[in-house]
Amino acid sequence: MCVELRRLSPDDGRDVYGMLQKIPRDENGFVNPVNGMSFEQFKEWLIKSDESSRHEGLEDGWKVPQTTF
């Protein structure tokens, strides 16, 4: 079995969404905020996550850029 670690993208689709729905919200101390979101909410989350990784649209300018893989 081969595991691929890659950056999330606003272009990700139902395959990634489906995988994230299978992972509990709190699994072994890791947080999965996507679990329970609708597909539309997931797409909005992807856009915000991408903007955050590029330090764009950060609320109040206090957040540090972050990338989700």
VENFEN-V271963 format. One record per backbone hydrogen bond with DSSP energy under -1.0 kcal/mol. CO is the residue of the C=O (numbers start at 1). NH is the residue of the N-H. If there is no record, write none. Layout:
co->CO nh->NH
co->CO nh->NH
//
This chain:
co->9 nh->12
co->13 nh->17
co->14 nh->18
co->15 nh->19
co->16 nh->20
co->17 nh->21
co->25 nh->32
co->27 nh->30
co->30 nh->27
co->32 nh->35
co->34 nh->37
co->38 nh->42
co->39 nh->43
co->40 nh->44
co->41 nh->45
co->42 nh->46
co->43 nh->47
co->44 nh->48
co->45 nh->49
co->46 nh->50
co->47 nh->51
co->48 nh->52
co->49 nh->53
co->51 nh->56
co->52 nh->55
co->58 nh->61
co->59 nh->62
co->68 nh->8
//
